[in-house]
Amino acid sequence: MASEEPGTVALRALDEVLAQRPRKDDHRLSLTTQCLCVFRDHVIERHRRAGASGETGARLVRLNSVLSVVLGCHFPLGDVPWDELERARSWLCDLVAEAS
């Protein structure tokens, strides 16, 4: 797992959450959040090395949106918004493809 791209690990963690659809706060959501933060750090590091660009900045905005949706599902005020999480999964999948 250490040799895998952080985005791939984050996507797999999110897929596990969607497959299990836990009814309450669950370690899978915590793991997904951690993986997304590692991926975000990875994207930020690439951004710094390559120099600031609008393209990388836009990726970070989208990645932060994915992270926000996951956190919203981790601590929902009502029912877990699974449809939103599935949409965020699609965004993450696009980000992972762009990062490779």
C-alpha positions in Angstrom: 0.0 0.0 0.0 2.9 2.4 0.7 4.0 2.2 -3.0 0.5 3.1 -4.3 -0.4 6.6 -5.2 -2.3 8.3 -2.3 -5.3 9.1 -4.6 -5.7 5.4 -5.4 -5.7 4.5 -1.7 -8.2 7.2 -1.0 -10.5 6.0 -3.8 -10.3 2.5 -2.5 -11.2 3.6 1.0 -14.2 5.6 -0.3 -15.3 2.6 -2.3 -15.3 0.5 0.9 -17.4 3.1 2.7 -19.9 3.1 -0.2 -20.0 -0.7 -0.3 -20.6 -1.0 3.5 -22.8 2.1 3.9 -22.4 2.2 7.7 -25.4 3.4 9.6 -23.4 5.4 12.1 -19.9 7.0 12.6 -17.6 4.3 11.4 -13.8 3.7 11.2 -14.1 3.5 7.4 -15.1 7.1 7.2 -12.2 8.1 9.4 -9.8 6.1 7.3 -11.3 7.7 4.1 -10.8 11.2 5.6 -7.2 10.3 6.5 -6.5 8.9 3.0 -8.0 12.0 1.4 -5.8 14.3 3.5 -2.7 12.3 2.5 -3.7 12.7 -1.2 -4.3 16.4 -0.7 -0.9 16.8 0.9 0.6 14.9 -2.1 -1.2 17.2 -4.6 0.0 20.3 -2.6 3.6 19.0 -2.6 3.4 18.5 -6.4 1.9 22.0 -6.7 4.8 23.5 -4.8 7.5 21.6 -6.7 6.0 22.5 -10.1 5.1 26.0 -9.3 1.7 27.4 -8.7 -0.7 26.9 -11.6 -4.4 27.4 -12.1 -4.9 23.8 -13.0 -3.4 22.5 -9.8 -5.3 25.1 -7.8 -8.5 23.9 -9.4 -7.7 20.3 -8.5 -7.2 21.3 -4.9 -10.5 23.1 -4.8 -12.2 19.9 -6.2 -10.3 17.7 -3.8 -11.3 19.9 -0.8 -14.9 19.6 -2.0 -14.6 15.8 -1.9 -13.1 16.0 1.6 -16.0 18.3 2.7 -18.6 15.8 1.4 -16.9 12.9 3.2 -16.8 14.9 6.5 -20.4 15.8 6.0 -21.2 12.1 5.7 -19.0 11.3 8.7 -20.9 13.7 10.9 -24.3 14.1 9.3 -27.0 16.2 10.9 -29.6 13.7 9.6 -29.4 10.7 7.3 -26.1 10.1 5.6 -26.3 11.7 2.1 -25.2 8.7 0.1 -26.1 10.3 -3.3 -23.7 13.2 -2.5 -21.0 10.8 -1.5 -21.4 8.8 -4.7 -21.0 12.1 -6.6 -17.9 12.9 -4.6 -16.5 9.5 -5.5 -16.9 10.3 -9.1 -15.0 13.6 -8.6 -12.3 11.8 -6.8 -12.0 9.2 -9.5 -11.5 12.0 -12.1 -8.9 13.6 -9.8 -7.0 10.3 -9.4 -7.0 9.9 -13.2 -5.7 13.4 -13.7 -2.9 12.9 -11.1 -1.5 9.8 -12.8 
